[in-house]
Amino acid sequence: QVQLVESGGGLVQAGGSLRLSCAASRSLFSINAMGWYRQAPGNQRELVARITKGGSTNYADFAKGRFTISRDIVKNTVYLQMNSLKPEDSAVYYCNAEDTVGGSPKTDWGQGTQVTVSS
């Protein structure tokens, strides 16, 4: 199991920036992939960005050009830099870890961090 602790959410005006952090309880090289998801009230949880153990990244269309996922291997931490924020980016942002346990895939989630973008 991977324990994840998110931080960095808050209230920001439209056009502003935030950086979210997700600290993992073990080496990122031992985790298949790390991702950021978000869920707004009444909506399903959706992928924002993902980074694999090898460093490959992919983004949701709404995140391309505005958000950047990165990692610090020494700190076992994944970041989500969010720029040019819009009110529709308001949501709870969750970090997840895609792991393999006993040969089976397993996903662990953090507790989430609230991002609110005011217009």
C-alpha positions as CSV (number, residue, x, y, z in Angstrom):
1,Q,0.0,0.0,0.0
2,V,1.1,3.5,-0.8
3,Q,0.1,6.3,1.6
4,L,-0.3,9.7,-0.1
5,V,-0.6,13.1,1.5
6,E,-1.7,16.0,-0.6
7,S,-1.2,19.7,0.1
8,G,-1.2,23.1,-1.6
9,G,-4.9,23.6,-2.3
10,G,-6.6,26.9,-1.5
11,L,-8.5,29.8,-2.8
12,V,-7.2,31.7,-5.8
13,Q,-8.5,34.3,-8.2
14,A,-9.1,33.4,-11.8
15,G,-5.9,33.7,-13.8
16,G,-3.8,32.8,-10.7
17,S,-1.6,29.8,-10.0
18,L,-1.4,27.0,-7.4
19,R,1.1,24.2,-6.9
20,L,-0.2,21.0,-5.4
21,S,2.1,18.4,-3.8
22,C,1.6,14.7,-3.2
23,A,4.1,13.0,-0.9
24,A,4.2,9.2,-1.2
25,S,5.3,6.8,1.5
26,R,7.8,5.1,-0.6
27,S,10.0,5.5,-3.6
28,L,8.3,6.7,-6.8
29,F,10.4,4.2,-8.7
30,S,8.5,1.4,-6.9
31,I,5.1,2.8,-8.1
32,N,3.9,2.2,-11.6
33,A,2.4,5.6,-12.1
34,M,1.2,8.6,-10.1
35,G,-1.7,10.8,-11.1
36,W,-3.8,13.8,-10.2
37,Y,-7.6,13.6,-10.5
38,R,-10.3,16.0,-9.6
39,Q,-13.9,15.9,-8.6
40,A,-16.3,18.8,-8.6
41,P,-19.7,18.5,-6.8
42,G,-22.1,16.5,-8.9
43,N,-19.4,15.4,-11.3
44,Q,-17.4,12.2,-11.7
45,R,-13.8,12.1,-10.7
46,E,-11.7,12.8,-13.8
47,L,-8.0,12.5,-14.7
48,V,-6.0,15.7,-14.7
49,A,-2.5,14.5,-15.3
50,R,-0.5,11.3,-14.9
51,I,3.2,10.5,-14.8
52,T,4.6,7.0,-15.1
53,K,7.6,5.4,-13.4
54,G,9.6,6.0,-16.5
55,G,8.7,9.7,-16.5
56,S,6.1,9.7,-19.3
57,T,3.3,12.1,-18.8
58,N,-0.2,12.6,-20.2
59,Y,-2.8,15.3,-19.6
60,A,-6.5,15.8,-19.9
61,D,-7.4,18.2,-22.7
62,F,-8.4,20.9,-20.3
63,A,-5.1,20.7,-18.6
64,K,-2.8,20.8,-21.6
65,G,-0.8,24.1,-21.8
66,R,-1.9,25.2,-18.3
67,F,-1.0,22.4,-15.9
68,T,2.3,20.6,-15.5
69,I,2.9,17.4,-13.6
70,S,6.4,16.8,-12.2
71,R,8.2,14.8,-9.6
72,D,11.0,15.0,-7.1
73,I,12.5,11.5,-6.8
74,V,14.5,12.4,-3.7
75,K,11.4,13.7,-1.8
76,N,9.1,10.9,-3.2
77,T,6.8,13.8,-4.2
78,V,4.7,14.5,-7.2
79,Y,3.6,18.0,-8.0
80,L,0.9,19.6,-10.1
81,Q,1.6,23.2,-11.2
82,M,-1.6,24.9,-12.2
83,N,-1.5,28.2,-14.1
84,S,-4.2,30.4,-15.7
85,L,-6.8,28.9,-13.3
86,K,-10.4,29.2,-14.2
87,P,-13.5,29.0,-12.0
88,E,-14.4,25.7,-13.6
89,D,-11.1,24.3,-12.2
90,S,-12.6,24.4,-8.8
91,A,-12.8,20.9,-7.3
92,V,-11.2,18.6,-4.8
93,Y,-8.0,17.4,-6.3
94,Y,-6.8,13.8,-5.5
95,C,-3.5,12.2,-5.9
96,N,-3.4,8.5,-6.7
97,A,-0.8,5.8,-7.0
98,E,-1.1,2.9,-9.4
99,D,0.6,-0.1,-7.8
100,T,0.9,-3.8,-8.2
101,V,0.3,-6.0,-5.2
102,G,0.7,-9.8,-5.6
103,G,0.6,-9.5,-9.3
104,S,-2.7,-7.5,-9.3
105,P,-3.2,-3.8,-9.9
106,K,-4.1,-1.7,-6.9
107,T,-4.8,2.0,-6.7
108,D,-4.3,4.1,-3.6
109,W,-5.7,7.6,-3.1
110,G,-4.9,10.5,-1.0
111,Q,-7.4,12.4,1.1
112,G,-7.8,15.2,-1.4
113,T,-7.2,18.9,-1.3
114,Q,-9.7,21.6,-2.2
115,V,-9.0,24.1,-5.0
116,T,-11.4,27.0,-5.3
117,V,-11.0,29.5,-8.1
118,S,-13.0,32.7,-7.8
119,S,-14.1,34.8,-10.7
